[in-house]
């Protein structure tokens, strides 16, 4: 009898172990980290490491034709690799450009255990953007390259172009950060109003707990709270119009993507946690104001703006477009998008990028 109970216990333990292993395999499958191939004699699909001051930067380079114009993408965050957006919502970028998605120092493919959050400064990220620019220009034989920022990356790209306009054909600003402190307050008022109109008393009461206009401490704490992201994605004004949860929309897919090894996937989120309190991230939340800090650009600038973007408010993006002085500029609204228009509206994005390339061909 005792032997039978022991066998039954071992069998149940084995079943539990197999169920646990199956769950881990489902949500965290093994992978060699190889990127999907791109067809074409001159196509490029690779991970690479580029030597920078004190270490190396990880990057992913994608192109249907390596003879196309070269584009350096400064991603959002900082912390979550921009390539994740490309892998989930394929953009039109690789149709027209040789695209480089690089990861900031201490994040993604550029993560190292020994890197502290204090090293992840705006100056460091800008210097690394210039390093990546030199690498790409040399490798692909270009005198100048294109540069694009998305969200947080618009701060890094904009400051880089301001300092070294001679290296760039133009600047493409997707979800431009203008005055993030004011943007957060505009978004807060909008979301609170939406919950009031819909009669969602639970969420309205949560918003009423925060006095972000009257208290700097409350503003900073709110920006780091779960309420902000929950409400933005609940109302379709966050990362993407149809993304209702960062957990389901980014976190879980990142654990399953075959483009990264298991160790690389873990490093993505270790780097993200570290980046949350890094100096560069604080700069964008509290100190940077594009209207005051970068009123003039010496290269053309093209704004790509989601109509429903409240992460970096669309109204402020339009305000900066109208104010900034540049050799050429244009503002392209994406009417069905929130914070990631090129990944949300592929056809519209292709048309806009074609127009931008056409406007800058003589550069």
N, C-alpha and C positions, 0 to 999 in steps of 0.2 A: 504493500500500500504506500509506504513512505517512498519507495523507489518510483512508483507511478507519479506521485506528487512532484518529486524532484524532476522527473522527465518533463512533466507538464510545465513546471516553472521555467526550465531551460528553453522549452519550445516557445513559451510566451516572451521570454527575454530575447530570443533570436528574432521573433516576429517584430518586436519593438525596435531592435537594432536595424533590421532591414527597412522598416518604415521610416526610421530616422534618416538612414542613408539615402533612401529614395527621395525624401523631402529635400535633403541637402543637395542631391544631384539635380533635382528639378529646379531649385531656386539658385543654385550656385554650381553650374555644370563645369567640368574641367574643360580647358581650352589651351591650345598652343599660342593663342593671341595673334593668329595670323589675320590680316585684313582681307576683306573680300577683294578679289581681283577685278580690275577694270579692263574691258576689252579695248584693243587698239595697239598698233605697232609702237606708238610713242606714249602709251599710257603709263601712269605712275600710281602705285598704291603701296605705300611703305611707311614703316615707322623708322625714325632715325633719331640719333642723339647728336646734338650740336654743342661743341665746347664753348663755355661761357666763363666769366670770371668766377673762379673758385669751384667749378663743377661743370655739369652738363645739363642741357635742356632737352626734354623729350618733345618730339613733334610727329605729326602724321601729315604726309604729303599725298594729295590726291589729284589726278588729272586725267582727262581723256586724251589730252595732247600736250606734251611738255613744252611745245612751242607757243602755247597760249600765254596771255599776260599772267604775271605772277601776283598772287594775292596773299598777304599775310593777315590772318584772322586773330585778333585779340579777343579772346572769349569772355563770357560773363562770369559771374561768381563774386570773387575769385574762388577757385577750388574745384568745381565740377568741370571736367574737360568739355570743351565746345564740340569735340567730335561726337560725344554722346547724342547731341541734337541731330547731327548729320546722320548718324546711324539709325535713329528712330524716325526722323522726318526728313528724308533726303531733299536737300536743297538744290537749286539750279546752279550753284557756284561752280561745281566741277565741269559743267557743260561749257563754261566760258573762260575759266581760269585754271591755272595750276595753283591749287589751294594748299596753304600750309596752316594747319591747326596746331599751335604750340601750347604747351602747358606752362603756366607760371612757376617760377622757382618755389619749390616746396609743395607742389600740387601734381596730381595725376602722374604722368610719365616722368615728371621732374621731381617727384617726391623722394626725399631721403630722410631716414630717421633722425639724423643729426642736425637737420635744418630747424632752427627755431622760428616761431611766429614773428619775432622781432626782426628777422632778416628779410621778411616779406614786405618790403617797402615799395612805395611808388617809384622812387629813384632806381631801385633794383629792377623792377619790372620794365621801366622805360629803357634802361641800359640793355636789358635782355632783348627787348623788341628791336633795338638797333642792331644787336648782335645777330638776331635772326634775319633781319633785313640784309645785312652784309652777306650772310651765308646764302640766302636765296638769290640775290642779285649775282653773286659770283657763280653759283652752280648753274643757273639757267641763262647766264649771259645777258643780263638786263642792266641798263644804266639806272633805271628807276623801277620801282614796283608799286602795286596798289596796296593799300592798307585798309582794313575794315575793323571796326569795333562793334561789339554787341554788349549792351548793358554796361556792367562794370568795365568791360574792355573798351568802351568808347572813351572813358577817362584816360586810359593808358594810351590808346591810339591817338587821341586828340592832342595830348601833351607831347607825344613823340613827334607828331607832324609839326606842331608849333615850334619845337626846338630844331628840327632838321627837315625842313620842307624840301630841300634839294634832293632827297632820296626817294620821293614819292610822286607818283603820277597824280593821285587824288586820294581823298579820304572818304570812305563810305561809312556812314553813321547809322547803325541799326539800333533803335531804342536808345537814343542818345541821353546820357545823364546830363542834366543841366544844373539844377539846384535840388539835390535829392531830399534835403530837409523839407523844402516846400512841396516837392512831389509827394512825399509820404503824407503830408497833412491834407493835400488835395484828395489823395486816394482814400484816406481815412474818412473824410467828410462824405465822399461819394458812397463808400461802402456802408457807412452808418445810415445814410439816407436811403439806400436801396433796401436795407433790412427793415427800416421803418415803414417804407412803402409796401413791402410785401407782408408786413405783419409778423415777421420772425422775431418774436419777443426775446427768445433765448440769445440770439446773436446780438440783438440790439442792446441787451443788458451787459453783454461782454464788452461792447464798444464803449458803453457809458462809464466803464471802470477806468478808462484811460483819459487823462488830461494832457494830450501830447502838445497842445498849443500853449498851455500854461506852465509846463514843467519840462525842462531839458532832460532830466532823468527819466521821466515818464516816456518821452519821445524815444530815447535810446533803448529803454527796456521793451517798449512796444515793438520796435523794429526787429528785435531779436525774439519776439514772442511767436508762439505757434498760431495765435489768432490772426496775425497779418497774412501769413501764407494760406491758412485755411480759408479765410474770407475771400482773398483774391482768386483762388482757384475755384471756390464754390460759385463765385459770380462770373467766372470766365474772363477775368481781367488780369490773370497772372501769366505764367510762363507761356501758355498757349491757350487759345480760345476754347479748345475742346479738352484741355487737361484739367481734371477735377481734383487731382491729388498729386503732390510731389512724390509721395511714397510709391503710388501705382504708376505715375508717369515717368519718373526718373530713377528713383532708388532701386526698385525691383528690376527694371530693365537693365540697369547698370551691372547688376550681379549676374545677369544671364548673357550679356553680350559676348560674342565669340572673338571680338576684336582685341580683347584684353585677357591676359592670363588671370588665374585666380589671385595671384599675388598683386598684380596690377590693379585689379578691382578693389582689393582691400586698401591699397595705397590711395586710390581715388578718395575714399571716405576718410582715411586718416589725414590726408592733405586738406580735405574740406573742413574738417573739425578744426585743424590748426589755422586755417585761413580766416575763420570767422572773426577772430580778434586781432588780425594782423594790421599793421599801420596803414597799409594801402586801402584796406576795406574801410577803416575809420575815416580816412581822408575823404572818400566819396560820400559818406553819410553826413559828415558834419562840416567839412572845410571847403569843398570844391564848389565853385559857382562859375559855370562856363561863360555866362553873360559878362561877368567881371574879369575872369582869369584869361579867357581866350576870345576877345572880341574881334580879332582879325586872324585870318589864315592866308598863307601865301600859296596854297594849292586849292583846286576845286574841291567842294564838299557836297556830298549828296546824302540826304536824310531818307531813311527807310523806316516808316512809322506805322505801327498798328493802331487802327482807330480806337480799339478797346484797351490800349496799353495804359494801365495804371501802376505798373511797377516803376516805370519811368514815364511820367504822365505825358500823353501825346500833346496836350495843350502847351506844355513847357518846351517840348521839342519844336513845335511850330514857332513859338516865341523866339527861340534861339536861332532857328533858320532865318526868320525875318530880320534879326538883329546882326548876325555875324557878317563881316565883310570878307569876301573871297573872290578870286578871279572868275569863278563860275559856281553856281549853286542851284540845287533843286530839292524839292520836298515831294516824296512819293508816299501817299497814304495807301495803306492796305486795309480795305473796308471790312474784311472778315477776320482780322487778326488782332491778337493782343500783343504780347511782348516779343514774339519771335517771327516776324512777318515772312522772312525768306524761307522759313521752314514750314510755315502754315499755308502759304498760297504759292505753290510752285510755279504755276503758269504766269501769274502776275509778276512773280520774282524774276522769271526768265526775261520777260519783256523789259522790265526796269533795268536789269543788269546789261542787257543788250544796248539799251539807250545810253547808259553810263559809259560803256566801252566806246560807243560811237562818238560821244561828246569829248572823249579824251584821247582818241587815236593819234592825234598830232603831237601829244606830249612825248 
